[in-house]
Amino acid sequence: MTSTAPLRRSLGTSDAVFIGLGSMIGAGVFAAFSPAAQAAGAGLLVGLVIAAIVAACNALASAQLAAAYPVSGGAYVYGREQLGEWWGFVAGWSFVVGKTASCAAMALTFAAYAAPEGWQKPVAIAAVVGLAAVNYRGVTRTARLARIIVVLVLASLAVAVAASTAAGIHSPAGSISSSLFAAGPYGILQSAGLLFFAFAGYARIATMGEEVRNPSRTIPRAIIIALAIAIVVYAVVGATLLATLGPVSLAESRAPLRDAATAGGWLWAAPVVTVGAALAALGALLALIAGVGRTSLAMAREADLPGWLSAVHPRSRVPHRAEVAVAALIVLLVLTVDLRGAIGFSSFGVLLYYFVTNAAALRQTTESRRFPRPLFVLGAVGCLVLAATLPLTAIIGGVVVLGLGLLYRTARIIVSRSTS
């Protein structure tokens, strides 16, 4: 039994904040700093500032648009309403494809910490199925689990920072500041593009615009609060990792927070950080499945994806078919694809998604505008620049997948016109 009714508005501001934090405080803290250090060394701190500025512009654009369009779909809806159907499709397709890859990466990240060798893929699949089942039962359960995960992850990060501080300073502030720009503009911008991956969770708040109470007030507040908390956390963790490990060791480390935590002899901190990393991956995966499912719902409602995905469960009031389809695709990717390069690929898709968001915010009328237009110009340009400086394989893969999506929509339109 299915329904095409609206989703249930059951989330408050704190629920939305924790869902956003559950999306952001995950892969970024435990995975993104090492590749960023490979790209820019100590310059990753500059990259972090750039990523935070672009993310803030994008967040304000999302907040302004979400207040005007409090429905599921995020930038897919904003692009359609402000720029036209094709721009909306570009945003929605980029989000669904990029974040589905991120889901698989998060499942594998969880398994890498939680499962012994040889059992990682089965455990990753079990995590996907289990969290999809949580989402299937209703968004309030998603919010409750996200709240628990975020609190535990922040506690593990606090232990890691305290243990790293006890290890002493490997790289004094003077040596770090003197090498901030040694990697040059390209290396710094590439680190910013990779670190941007860590900030993208606030999109999950906007995609759930049909499920929050008083969305015109709740969504902007939740986005700004969640992003502000994430920026502070990333700044503290990034500076601590650089000071404790140094740029070279940070770039070479596969588990930098765990390495930094044990550097001072706090061996008991290693399992705490490991559990925190596993929970962070689960929290990100939980919110990602919810966000991709709801964007798929919005696209299916407009026939940009198969119409059967637009069904809403009559009891739990979630897009159950879309979420089951997303979970099945994630399982397929876990089984068949090496996703170690998923951060770059996902960043390309998400940056394109936010380019459309900023462009849509620029087109809004004065009555709907809450923030100055130059912020959205800066956000749009920043998205394009960071996307262009990502690793070449990520750019090529992103362009190819975007092209396939555009071909799909073109073929669908041709078939629809010929049959009518």
C-alpha positions in Angstrom: 0.0 0.0 0.0 1.5 3.4 -1.0 0.6 7.0 -1.0 1.7 10.2 -2.7 0.8 12.3 0.3 3.2 14.9 1.7 5.8 13.9 4.2 5.1 14.4 8.0 6.4 17.6 9.6 7.8 16.2 12.8 11.3 17.7 13.2 12.2 20.7 15.3 15.3 22.9 15.1 17.5 20.7 17.4 16.5 17.6 15.4 17.5 19.3 12.1 20.8 20.5 13.6 21.8 17.0 14.7 20.9 15.5 11.3 23.1 18.1 9.7 25.9 17.5 12.2 25.6 13.8 11.7 26.2 14.3 8.0 29.2 16.7 8.5 31.0 15.4 11.5 32.0 12.0 10.0 34.2 11.6 6.9 35.7 15.0 7.2 37.2 14.6 10.6 38.4 11.0 10.2 39.2 10.9 6.5 39.7 14.2 4.7 42.7 15.7 6.6 45.3 13.3 5.3 44.5 13.8 1.6 44.3 17.5 2.2 47.8 17.4 3.8 49.1 15.5 0.8 47.8 18.3 -1.4 48.9 21.3 0.6 50.9 20.2 3.7 50.4 22.9 6.4 48.5 24.9 3.8 45.5 22.7 4.5 44.7 25.3 7.2 44.3 27.9 4.5 42.4 25.4 2.5 40.1 24.8 5.5 39.4 28.5 5.7 38.6 28.7 2.0 36.3 25.6 2.2 34.6 27.1 5.2 34.0 30.4 3.4 32.5 28.7 0.3 30.5 26.4 2.6 29.1 29.4 4.5 28.0 31.1 1.3 26.4 27.9 0.1 24.7 27.4 3.5 23.2 30.9 3.5 22.0 30.4 -0.1 20.4 27.1 1.0 18.8 28.7 4.0 17.3 31.5 2.0 15.9 29.2 -0.7 14.7 26.6 1.8 12.7 29.2 3.6 10.9 30.0 0.3 10.5 26.4 -0.8 9.9 24.2 2.3 9.6 20.9 0.4 11.8 17.9 -0.2 14.5 18.1 -2.9 16.8 20.9 -2.0 18.7 22.5 -4.9 16.8 20.3 -7.3 13.6 22.2 -6.5 15.4 25.6 -6.2 17.0 25.1 -9.6 13.7 24.2 -11.3 11.9 27.1 -9.7 14.5 29.8 -10.2 16.6 28.7 -13.2 14.5 26.2 -15.2 14.0 22.4 -15.4 17.4 21.6 -16.8 19.3 23.4 -14.1 17.2 21.6 -11.5 18.0 18.3 -13.1 21.7 19.0 -13.1 21.5 19.8 -9.3 19.4 16.8 -8.5 21.4 14.3 -10.6 24.7 15.6 -9.2 23.5 15.2 -5.7 22.0 11.7 -6.1 25.0 10.3 -8.0 27.7 11.9 -5.9 26.0 11.2 -2.5 25.2 7.6 -3.4 28.9 7.1 -4.0 29.5 8.8 -0.6 27.1 6.4 1.0 29.1 3.4 -0.2 32.3 5.1 0.9 30.9 5.7 4.4 29.7 2.1 4.6 33.2 0.9 3.7 34.8 3.4 6.2 32.6 2.0 9.0 33.6 -1.5 8.1 37.3 -0.7 7.9 37.2 0.4 11.6 34.6 -2.1 12.9 35.3 -5.4 11.0 38.3 -7.7 10.7 40.0 -8.3 7.4 37.8 -10.4 5.1 34.6 -9.3 6.7 34.5 -5.7 5.7 32.2 -5.9 2.8 29.6 -8.0 4.5 29.7 -5.7 7.5 29.4 -2.7 5.2 26.3 -4.2 3.6 24.8 -5.0 7.0 25.3 -1.3 8.0 23.5 -0.1 4.8 20.6 -2.5 5.3 20.3 -1.7 9.0 20.3 2.1 8.6 17.9 1.9 5.6 15.5 0.0 7.9 15.8 2.8 10.5 15.0 5.4 7.9 12.1 3.3 6.6 10.4 3.4 10.0 10.2 7.2 10.1 12.2 10.4 10.1 11.9 10.9 13.9 13.8 7.7 14.5 16.5 9.0 12.1 16.7 12.2 14.1 17.0 10.3 17.5 19.7 8.0 16.3 21.6 10.9 14.7 21.5 12.8 18.0 23.0 9.8 19.9 25.7 9.3 17.3 26.7 13.0 17.2 27.1 13.2 21.0 29.3 10.0 21.1 31.4 11.2 18.1 32.0 14.6 19.7 33.0 12.9 22.9 35.6 10.7 21.1 37.0 13.7 19.3 37.4 15.4 22.6 39.4 12.4 23.9 41.5 12.5 20.7 42.3 16.2 21.0 43.1 15.8 24.8 45.4 12.8 24.1 47.1 14.6 21.2 47.7 17.7 23.4 49.4 15.4 26.0 51.7 14.2 23.2 53.3 17.6 22.9 53.9 19.8 19.9 55.7 18.2 17.0 55.4 21.3 14.7 55.6 24.6 16.5 53.3 27.4 15.3 56.2 29.2 13.8 57.2 26.4 11.5 53.6 25.8 10.4 52.9 29.5 9.7 56.1 29.7 7.6 55.0 26.9 5.4 51.3 27.8 5.0 51.7 28.8 1.4 54.5 26.5 0.3 52.2 24.3 -1.8 51.2 27.2 -3.9 47.6 28.3 -5.0 46.8 25.0 -6.8 47.7 22.8 -3.8 45.8 24.9 -1.4 42.7 25.1 -3.5 42.8 21.3 -4.1 43.0 20.8 -0.3 40.0 23.2 0.0 38.0 21.1 -2.5 38.8 17.9 -0.6 38.0 19.5 2.7 34.7 20.9 1.3 33.5 17.3 1.3 33.4 17.5 5.0 31.1 20.5 5.1 28.4 19.4 2.7 26.1 17.8 5.4 23.9 20.9 5.8 22.3 20.0 2.4 20.6 17.2 4.2 18.7 19.8 6.3 17.5 21.5 3.2 16.4 18.3 1.4 14.2 17.5 4.4 12.3 20.8 4.1 9.0 18.9 4.0 9.5 17.3 7.3 10.4 20.2 9.7 8.0 22.3 11.7 7.9 26.0 10.8 10.4 25.5 7.9 10.9 29.2 7.0 12.4 29.7 10.5 13.7 26.3 11.4 15.7 25.5 8.3 17.8 28.7 8.2 18.6 28.5 11.9 19.5 24.8 11.8 21.8 25.2 8.8 23.7 28.1 10.3 24.0 26.5 13.7 25.2 23.1 12.3 27.8 24.7 10.0 29.1 27.0 12.8 29.6 24.0 15.1 31.3 22.0 12.3 33.7 24.8 11.5 34.8 25.1 15.1 35.3 21.3 15.4 37.3 21.1 12.1 39.5 24.0 13.0 40.4 22.5 16.4 41.0 19.1 15.0 43.0 20.3 12.0 45.3 22.5 14.1 45.8 19.7 16.6 46.7 17.1 14.0 49.2 19.4 12.4 50.8 20.4 15.7 51.0 16.8 16.9 52.0 14.8 13.8 53.4 17.5 11.5 52.5 17.9 7.8 54.5 15.0 6.5 53.3 12.4 9.0 49.7 13.7 8.7 49.9 13.2 4.9 51.1 9.6 5.3 48.7 8.5 8.1 45.7 6.3 7.3 44.2 7.0 10.7 45.5 10.4 11.7 43.3 11.0 14.8 44.2 7.6 16.2 47.9 8.1 15.5 47.8 11.6 17.1 45.9 10.2 20.1 48.4 7.5 20.8 51.5 9.7 20.2 51.4 10.8 23.9 51.2 7.3 25.3 47.4 7.3 25.8 47.0 3.8 24.3 43.5 3.4 25.8 42.5 6.4 23.5 43.0 4.3 20.3 39.8 2.1 20.7 37.8 5.2 21.8 38.8 7.0 18.6 38.2 3.8 16.6 34.6 3.6 17.9 34.2 7.3 17.3 35.3 6.9 13.7 32.9 4.0 13.1 30.0 5.9 14.7 30.8 9.0 12.6 30.7 6.9 9.4 27.4 5.4 10.5 26.0 8.9 11.3 27.0 10.2 7.9 25.6 7.2 6.2 22.3 7.5 8.1 21.8 11.1 7.0 23.0 10.5 3.5 20.5 7.7 2.8 17.7 10.0 4.1 18.9 12.9 1.9 19.4 11.0 -1.3 16.0 9.2 -0.8 14.2 12.5 -0.5 15.9 14.1 -3.5 15.1 11.0 -5.5 11.5 11.5 -4.3 11.4 15.1 -5.6 12.9 14.1 -8.9 10.4 11.3 -9.4 7.5 13.6 -8.7 8.7 15.6 -11.7 9.3 12.5 -13.8 13.1 13.2 -13.9 13.4 9.7 -12.2 11.0 6.8 -12.6 7.6 7.7 -11.2 7.3 4.7 -8.9 10.0 6.2 -6.7 7.6 9.0 -5.7 5.6 6.8 -3.4 5.3 7.7 0.3 4.5 5.0 2.9 1.1 5.6 4.4 2.1 4.8 8.0 5.8 6.0 8.4 5.3 8.8 5.8 8.8 8.3 4.3 9.7 7.8 0.6 10.1 4.1 1.1 10.6 3.0 -2.5 13.2 5.6 -3.1 15.1 4.7 0.1 15.0 1.0 -0.8 16.3 1.7 -4.3 19.1 3.9 -2.9 20.1 1.2 -0.4 20.1 -1.5 -3.2 22.4 0.7 -5.3 24.7 1.4 -2.4 25.0 -2.4 -1.7 25.8 -2.9 -5.4 28.6 -0.3 -5.3 30.0 -1.8 -2.0 30.2 -5.2 -3.8 31.7 -4.1 -7.1 33.6 -0.8 -6.9 36.8 0.4 -5.2 35.7 3.7 -3.7 38.9 5.1 -2.3 38.6 8.0 -4.7 35.0 8.7 -3.7 35.8 11.9 -1.8 37.0 13.6 -5.0 34.1 12.3 -7.1 31.6 13.2 -4.4 33.1 16.7 -4.0 32.7 17.4 -7.7 29.0 16.5 -7.7 28.3 18.4 -4.5 30.2 21.5 -5.7 28.1 21.5 -8.9 25.0 21.1 -6.8 25.9 24.1 -4.8 26.8 26.2 -7.8 23.2 25.8 -8.9 22.0 26.7 -5.4 24.0 29.9 -5.4 22.8 30.8 -8.9 19.2 30.1 -7.8 19.6 32.3 -4.7 20.9 35.1 -7.0 17.7 35.0 -9.0 15.4 35.3 -6.1 13.4 38.5 -5.8 14.2 41.2 -3.3 11.2 40.2 -1.2 12.5 36.6 -0.8 16.2 37.7 -0.2 17.6 37.4 3.3 21.3 37.8 2.6 23.4 40.1 0.3 23.7 38.9 -3.3 27.6 39.2 -3.4 27.7 36.3 -1.0 26.1 34.1 -3.6 28.4 35.4 -6.3 31.3 34.4 -4.1 29.7 31.0 -3.4 29.1 30.3 -7.1 32.6 31.3 -8.2 34.1 29.4 -5.3 32.3 26.2 -6.2 33.5 26.3 -9.8 37.1 27.1 -8.8 37.3 24.3 -6.2 35.7 21.8 -8.6 38.3 22.7 -11.3 41.2 22.1 -8.9 40.1 18.6 -7.7 42.1 15.6 -8.8 41.8 15.0 -12.6 40.2 11.5 -12.2 37.4 13.1 -10.1 36.8 15.8 -12.7 36.7 13.3 -15.6 34.4 10.9 -13.7 32.1 13.7 -12.7 31.8 15.1 -16.2 31.1 11.6 -17.7 28.4 10.8 -15.1 26.8 14.3 -15.6 26.8 13.7 -19.4 25.0 10.4 -18.9 22.4 12.0 -16.8 21.7 14.7 -19.4 21.5 12.1 -22.1 19.0 10.1 -20.0 16.7 13.2 -19.5 17.0 14.1 -23.2 15.9 10.5 -24.2 13.1 10.6 -21.7 11.8 13.9 -23.2 12.0 12.6 -26.7 10.1 9.4 -25.8 7.5 11.4 -23.9 6.9 13.7 -26.9 6.7 10.9 -29.4 4.1 8.9 -27.4 2.0 12.0 -26.8 
